[in-house]
Amino acid sequence: MNQNFANEMTRRTLFSKSSMGIGTAALATLLGNDQSKANDQSKTSDQSKTSATQLGLSDLPHHPPKAKNVIYLLMNGGPPHIDMFDYKPELEKYRGKEIPESVHRNQRVSTMTQGAAKLALPAFTGFKQHGESGAWVCDFLPHTAGIVDDLCFVKSMHTTSVNHAPAITFFLTGSEMPGRPSMGAWATYGLGSESQDLPGFVVMTSRDKEATCGQIFYDFYWGSGFLPSKYQGVKFRGGGDPVLYLSNPNGLTREVRRELLDDLAILNQRHFEEMQDPEIATRIAQYEMAYRMQASVPEITDLTREPENVLEMYGPDVKRPGSFAYNCLMARKLVERGVRFVQLFHAGWDHHRNLSSQFEIQCRDTDQASAALVKDLKQRGLLQDTLVIWGGEFGRTPFIQGNIDDRTQWGRDHHPYAFTHWMAGGGVKAGVSYGQSDEFGFNAVVDPVHVHDFQATVLHQLGIDHEKLTFKFQGRHYRLTDVHGQVVRPILNI
């Protein structure tokens, strides 16, 4: 080894100990576990939580958290707030008439309706008030209507993008361009996970079997960006092995796999000591996690121990792997086991000219399971520590896309200027509605909540100050909320 290389290695060692110490700590933790520890599934929960929590940053949480876990139900495609939660009877007066320019202000919409007349289309179905809170919910959501007193509706959400992928990327990473860490990656980077035998960040996707529209699920939606790749989400599949390559190849026993991993750990440790590359620690962590998941994942996906009344609560599709109902039940089981962040995507909400045929299907596919998840967490005492979020990347226009006189052609375009999310548990106030859109549901006019405000609030409930959780990359300290964001304190139980 020449002198220049030796000098370079010294600098790498210095930098790794000062700015990448987490990689060293993770490696030491993994390699400190001998074979008997790796195979031991009988550790006490306190020991497991202590060890796993050490994988987070030493100065977190910044303040006492209200939530330990997050379940994010992302309705991919843009659910129509006008037809679901944001009842606007004023629209009936304007049915088929132009929405006043003073309201729409010729703001940017997608190219599909740019320059077209903005003819008002009232709610597609009926609305009623429910619960002690008197929340308005459409008739297609009877199960959600039954839990409104557990929900916090935020009716003044707004964003910037009018196209699906950039809008979802913005919600999840704080940027419309791919490459930044997702919210789940930030959460597990900062806080670690309380589960030793499951990933800290798990992702599942679904699409109704009757849906005729749906968006692509891009891997960067749950990516780690410039964070170490061990913080990226692990996708559980809906068919076959939940995780690819989790099963041993034919002829390879679990014992032999354990021996192979031990030998690989020794080789990777030597490589790490030489190169000080934190991705080597990630590689070892992934090998070890995969080994532990061989036992934990089959147990998680086994529904035979679930009481029949619980399965019935989630609906008839709960036993079909890959369905939204199945994924909701898996989400509860995962947070029960200490998984920090669970992200569920459900596609099929992109109703441009098929509102009359597809909207009810989407409601039916998601309503019962979403409500069951909240009720299930509540009855198990988990809701107070779990923040459940339901919402899309934007809403849908209060004006029509299609023929106002032909019901079969009714649809709505993408709408970023006002839409609705709901939250439950995790220290968020229950039975309240926050913010308002105007009488047409077009613009957020009272207590508007931007995407960065939403992100700051979620992190706050996890005990994270969004301005302090940063990562230096290419000479700049990045954070999820970029240089924006205010915690929406009025919706929180302080």
C-alpha positions in Angstrom: 0.0 0.0 0.0 1.6 3.3 -1.1 1.8 6.4 1.2 -0.9 8.3 -0.7 -3.4 5.5 -0.2 -2.4 5.2 3.5 -3.0 9.0 3.9 -6.4 8.7 2.2 -7.4 5.8 4.4 -6.5 7.9 7.5 -8.8 10.7 6.3 -11.6 8.3 5.6 -11.3 6.8 9.0 -11.4 10.3 10.6 -14.5 11.3 8.6 -16.3 8.1 9.3 -15.8 8.4 13.1 -17.0 12.0 13.1 -19.9 12.0 10.6 -20.7 8.4 9.8 -20.4 6.9 13.2 -23.9 5.5 13.0 -22.6 3.1 10.3 -19.9 1.9 12.7 -22.4 1.6 15.6 -24.8 -0.4 13.5 -22.0 -2.7 12.3 -20.8 -3.2 15.8 -24.3 -4.0 17.1 -24.8 -6.6 14.4 -21.4 -8.3 14.7 -21.7 -8.3 18.5 -24.6 -10.7 18.2 -23.3 -14.3 18.1 -25.1 -17.1 16.5 -27.1 -18.0 19.5 -28.3 -14.4 19.8 -29.3 -14.3 16.1 -31.4 -17.4 16.5 -32.9 -16.5 19.9 -36.5 -15.4 19.4 -37.2 -15.3 23.1 -35.6 -12.0 24.0 -37.7 -9.8 26.3 -39.5 -6.9 24.6 -37.6 -4.4 26.8 -34.2 -5.8 25.6 -35.4 -5.8 22.0 -36.6 -2.2 22.2 -33.5 -0.9 23.8 -31.2 -2.6 21.3 -33.2 -1.5 18.3 -33.7 2.1 19.6 -29.9 2.5 19.6 -29.9 2.4 15.9 -31.5 5.9 15.9 -29.7 9.1 16.4 -28.4 9.7 19.9 -30.1 13.2 20.3 -33.6 12.0 19.3 -36.4 12.3 20.1 -36.1 16.1 20.4 -39.2 16.2 22.7 -41.5 13.6 24.2 -43.3 11.9 21.3 -47.1 11.5 21.1 -46.8 8.8 18.5 -44.4 5.8 18.3 -45.6 4.6 14.9 -47.2 5.9 11.7 -49.6 4.2 9.3 -50.0 6.2 6.1 -52.9 5.2 3.9 -52.0 7.0 0.6 -54.9 7.0 -1.8 -53.0 7.1 -5.1 -54.7 9.1 -7.8 -56.4 11.9 -6.0 -59.7 11.2 -4.0 -62.4 13.7 -4.8 -62.8 15.8 -1.6 -66.0 17.4 -3.0 -67.6 13.9 -3.2 -66.4 12.5 0.1 -65.8 14.9 3.0 -66.0 18.5 1.9 -69.7 19.1 1.4 -70.5 22.2 -0.7 -74.3 22.6 -1.3 -73.5 25.9 -3.0 -72.3 23.9 -6.0 -75.8 22.7 -6.7 -76.8 26.3 -7.6 -74.1 26.4 -10.2 -74.6 22.9 -11.7 -73.5 23.1 -15.3 -72.7 26.8 -14.9 -69.3 28.4 -15.0 -67.6 28.8 -11.7 -66.8 32.5 -11.2 -63.4 33.6 -12.4 -63.0 35.4 -9.1 -62.9 31.9 -7.6 -60.8 29.9 -10.0 -58.6 32.8 -11.0 -57.4 30.9 -14.1 -55.0 29.0 -11.8 -52.9 26.2 -13.4 -54.6 22.9 -13.9 -53.6 19.8 -15.9 -53.4 20.1 -19.7 -56.5 17.9 -19.9 -58.7 20.9 -18.8 -56.5 23.8 -19.3 -58.5 26.6 -21.0 -61.8 24.6 -20.8 -65.0 26.0 -19.3 -65.1 25.3 -15.6 -68.7 24.0 -15.2 -69.6 23.2 -11.7 -70.4 19.6 -10.8 -71.9 19.1 -7.3 -71.2 16.1 -5.1 -71.8 12.8 -6.9 -73.7 11.3 -4.0 -75.6 12.4 -0.9 -74.1 13.7 2.3 -75.1 13.3 5.9 -73.8 14.6 9.2 -72.5 11.9 11.7 -71.4 11.5 15.2 -71.4 14.0 18.0 -69.0 16.1 15.9 -71.5 16.4 13.1 -68.9 15.7 10.4 -70.2 15.5 6.9 -69.5 12.3 5.1 -70.8 11.0 1.8 -73.2 8.1 1.6 -70.6 5.8 0.0 -68.5 5.8 3.2 -70.8 4.3 5.9 -67.9 2.7 7.9 -65.9 5.9 7.9 -69.0 7.7 9.0 -69.2 5.5 12.0 -65.8 6.6 13.3 -65.9 10.3 12.6 -65.6 11.1 16.3 -62.2 9.5 16.3 -61.0 11.5 13.3 -59.5 14.9 12.7 -60.4 16.2 9.2 -58.0 18.7 7.7 -60.1 20.3 4.9 -57.6 23.0 3.9 -54.7 20.9 2.5 -53.0 22.4 -0.6 -50.0 21.6 -2.7 -48.2 22.8 -5.8 -48.1 19.9 -8.4 -50.9 19.0 -10.7 -49.5 15.7 -11.8 -49.5 12.4 -9.9 -45.8 11.3 -9.6 -44.4 14.8 -8.7 -47.3 15.4 -6.2 -46.8 12.1 -4.4 -43.0 12.5 -4.4 -43.6 16.0 -2.9 -45.8 14.6 -0.1 -43.4 11.8 0.7 -40.0 13.5 0.3 -40.5 17.2 0.4 -39.4 17.6 -3.3 -41.2 17.1 -6.6 -38.0 15.6 -8.0 -37.0 12.0 -7.1 -33.9 11.4 -5.1 -34.7 12.7 -1.7 -35.4 10.4 1.3 -39.0 9.5 2.0 -40.8 10.3 5.2 -40.5 6.8 6.4 -36.8 6.8 5.8 -36.3 10.0 7.7 -38.3 8.6 10.6 -36.3 5.4 10.9 -33.0 7.3 10.3 -33.8 9.5 13.2 -35.6 7.2 15.6 -34.6 3.7 14.6 -37.2 0.9 15.1 -38.5 -1.0 18.1 -38.6 -4.2 16.1 -35.5 -6.5 16.0 -36.9 -9.0 13.5 -38.8 -6.8 11.1 -37.8 -3.7 9.0 -38.4 -0.3 10.5 -40.2 0.9 7.4 -42.6 -1.4 5.5 -44.5 -0.6 2.3 -47.5 -2.4 0.7 -49.4 -1.6 -2.4 -52.9 -2.5 -3.6 -55.3 -1.9 -6.4 -59.0 -3.0 -6.6 -59.6 -5.9 -8.9 -62.4 -4.0 -10.6 -60.5 -0.7 -11.0 -60.0 0.5 -14.6 -57.5 3.2 -13.7 -54.4 3.3 -11.5 -51.0 4.9 -11.2 -47.6 3.3 -11.2 -46.0 2.7 -7.8 -42.4 4.0 -8.2 -39.8 2.6 -5.9 -38.4 6.0 -5.1 -41.7 6.7 -3.2 -40.2 4.7 -0.4 -36.5 5.2 -1.2 -33.8 6.4 1.2 -32.4 9.0 -1.2 -29.0 10.1 0.1 -29.5 8.5 3.5 -27.9 5.1 3.9 -29.9 2.6 2.0 -30.8 0.5 5.1 -33.4 3.2 5.8 -35.4 2.6 2.6 -38.8 1.0 2.8 -39.1 -2.8 2.4 -41.9 -3.7 0.1 -44.2 -6.6 1.2 -45.7 -8.2 -1.9 -49.2 -9.3 -2.3 -48.5 -12.8 -3.7 -45.9 -15.5 -3.2 -43.2 -14.8 -0.7 -44.1 -11.4 0.9 -40.4 -10.4 0.4 -38.4 -11.5 -2.5 -35.6 -14.0 -1.9 -36.7 -14.5 1.7 -37.0 -18.3 1.4 -33.9 -20.4 1.3 -33.0 -22.0 -2.1 -33.7 -25.7 -2.4 -31.1 -27.7 -0.5 -30.0 -24.8 1.8 -31.0 -25.3 5.4 -31.5 -22.5 7.9 -28.4 -23.7 9.8 -26.3 -23.5 6.6 -27.6 -20.1 5.8 -26.6 -19.0 9.3 -23.0 -20.2 8.8 -22.8 -18.4 5.4 -24.0 -15.2 7.0 -21.4 -15.5 9.8 -18.6 -16.0 7.2 -19.9 -13.1 5.1 -20.0 -10.9 8.2 -16.4 -11.5 8.9 -15.4 -10.7 5.3 -17.6 -7.6 5.3 -16.2 -6.5 8.6 -12.6 -6.6 7.2 -13.8 -4.7 4.1 -15.5 -2.1 6.4 -12.4 -1.7 8.5 -10.4 -1.0 5.3 -12.8 1.2 3.4 -15.0 2.7 6.2 -18.0 2.7 3.8 -21.3 2.8 5.7 -23.0 0.9 2.9 -21.0 -2.1 4.0 -22.8 -1.9 7.3 -26.0 -1.6 5.4 -25.2 -4.8 3.5 -24.6 -6.7 6.7 -27.7 -5.3 8.3 -29.8 -6.4 5.3 -28.4 -9.9 5.4 -29.1 -10.2 9.1 -32.6 -8.7 8.8 -33.5 -11.1 6.0 -32.4 -14.0 8.2 -34.6 -12.9 11.1 -37.5 -12.1 8.7 -37.5 -15.8 7.7 -39.1 -16.5 11.0 -41.0 -13.2 11.7 -42.7 -12.6 8.3 -44.5 -16.0 8.1 -45.8 -15.3 11.7 -47.0 -11.8 10.7 -48.8 -13.1 7.6 -50.5 -16.0 9.4 -54.1 -15.0 9.9 -55.2 -18.2 11.7 -54.7 -16.7 15.1 -56.8 -13.6 14.3 -60.3 -13.8 15.9 -63.1 -14.2 13.4 -64.8 -11.1 14.5 -61.7 -9.1 13.8 -61.4 -10.6 10.3 -65.1 -9.8 9.7 -64.5 -6.2 10.8 -62.0 -5.6 8.0 -64.3 -7.0 5.3 -64.6 -9.9 2.9 -61.3 -9.2 1.1 -59.1 -9.4 4.3 -58.0 -13.0 3.5 -56.9 -12.1 0.0 -53.2 -11.2 0.0 -52.5 -7.9 -1.8 -56.0 -6.4 -1.1 -56.3 -3.1 0.7 -58.2 -4.9 3.5 -55.4 -7.4 3.9 -52.8 -4.7 3.9 -54.6 -2.7 6.6 -54.7 -5.8 8.9 -51.0 -6.3 8.2 -50.3 -2.7 9.1 -51.9 -3.2 12.5 -49.9 -6.4 13.0 -46.7 -4.6 12.0 -47.0 -1.7 14.4 -48.0 -4.1 17.1 -44.5 -5.7 16.5 -42.8 -2.3 16.7 -42.4 -1.3 13.0 -41.9 2.4 13.0 -43.5 3.5 9.7 -46.0 1.6 7.5 -47.0 3.0 4.2 -50.0 1.7 2.2 -50.6 2.7 -1.3 -54.0 2.1 -3.0 -54.4 3.0 -6.6 -57.5 3.7 -8.6 -58.7 7.2 -7.7 -57.8 8.9 -11.0 -61.4 9.5 -12.1 -61.3 11.8 -15.1 -64.3 10.5 -17.0 -65.4 7.5 -15.0 -66.6 8.9 -11.7 -70.0 7.3 -12.1 -68.5 3.8 -12.6 -65.4 3.8 -10.4 -65.9 6.1 -7.5 -68.3 3.9 -5.6 -65.9 0.9 -6.2 -63.0 2.8 -4.7 -65.1 3.8 -1.7 -66.3 0.3 -1.2 -62.8 -1.1 -1.5 -61.2 1.2 1.1 -64.0 2.4 3.5 -64.5 -0.6 5.7 -60.9 -1.6 6.0 -59.8 2.0 6.8 -62.4 2.3 9.5 -61.6 -1.2 10.8 -57.9 -0.3 11.2 -58.8 2.7 13.4 -61.2 0.6 15.5 -58.8 -2.3 15.8 -56.0 -0.1 16.9 -58.3 1.6 19.4 -59.6 -1.6 21.0 -56.1 -2.9 21.4 -54.9 0.3 23.1 -52.6 1.1 20.2 -54.3 4.1 18.6 -52.9 6.5 21.2 -49.4 5.7 20.1 -50.1 5.2 16.4 -50.8 8.1 14.0 -53.0 6.9 11.1 -53.2 9.2 8.1 -55.6 8.9 5.1 -55.3 11.1 2.0 -54.2 11.5 -1.6 -51.6 13.6 -3.4 -54.2 16.2 -4.3 -58.0 16.4 -4.6 -60.3 16.7 -7.7 -61.8 19.7 -9.3 -65.3 21.0 -8.3 -65.8 21.5 -12.1 -66.5 18.7 -14.5 -64.2 17.0 -16.9 -66.5 15.4 -19.5 -70.1 16.1 -20.6 -72.3 17.7 -17.9 -75.4 16.2 -19.6 -74.0 12.6 -19.8 -73.7 11.0 -16.4 -71.5 8.2 -17.9 -68.9 10.8 -18.8 -68.7 12.5 -15.4 -65.2 13.1 -14.1 -62.9 15.5 -12.3 -59.4 16.7 -13.1 -56.5 17.0 -10.6 -56.9 19.7 -8.1 -54.0 20.9 -5.8 -55.6 24.1 -4.3 -57.9 22.5 -1.7 -58.5 18.9 -0.6 -59.0 16.8 2.6 -56.9 14.5 4.7 -58.0 12.8 7.9 -55.8 11.7 10.8 -56.5 9.6 13.9 -54.6 8.7 17.0 -51.0 9.6 17.8 -51.9 12.7 19.8 -54.1 14.3 17.2 -57.5 15.8 18.4 -60.5 13.6 17.7 -63.9 14.6 16.4 -62.7 17.9 14.9 -62.5 19.5 11.4 -59.7 22.0 10.8 -59.5 24.5 8.0 -62.0 25.3 5.3 -62.1 25.6 1.5 -64.3 28.3 -0.2 -67.9 27.7 -1.0 -67.0 25.9 -4.2 -64.3 23.7 -2.6 -61.8 25.3 -4.9 -59.3 27.2 -2.7 -58.2 26.7 0.9 -59.3 29.9 2.5 -59.3 29.3 6.3 -56.2 27.9 8.1 -54.5 26.5 4.9 -52.2 23.6 5.5 -49.3 23.1 3.1 -47.5 19.8 2.4 -44.5 21.0 4.4 -46.8 21.9 7.3 -48.3 18.4 7.2 -44.8 16.8 7.2 -43.6 19.0 10.1 -46.7 18.0 12.1 -46.2 14.2 11.5 -42.5 14.5 12.5 -43.5 16.6 15.6 -45.9 13.8 16.8 -43.0 11.4 16.5 -40.9 13.6 18.8 -38.9 15.1 16.0 -38.2 18.8 15.4 -38.4 19.0 11.6 -35.8 21.8 11.5 -33.2 19.8 13.5 -33.4 16.5 11.7 -31.0 17.1 8.8 -28.4 15.2 6.7 -25.5 16.8 5.0 -25.3 15.9 1.3 -23.3 17.6 -1.4 -22.3 20.4 0.9 -25.8 21.2 2.1 -27.9 20.2 5.2 -31.1 18.8 3.9 -34.3 18.1 5.7 -37.7 16.6 4.9 -39.5 20.0 4.9 -36.7 21.8 2.9 -36.7 25.3 4.3 -40.4 25.5 5.0 -43.1 24.1 7.3 -45.0 25.0 10.5 -46.4 22.5 12.9 -50.2 22.6 12.8 -50.6 22.9 16.6 -54.4 23.6 16.8 -55.1 20.0 15.8 -52.8 18.5 18.4 -53.5 17.4 22.0 -50.9 19.6 23.7 
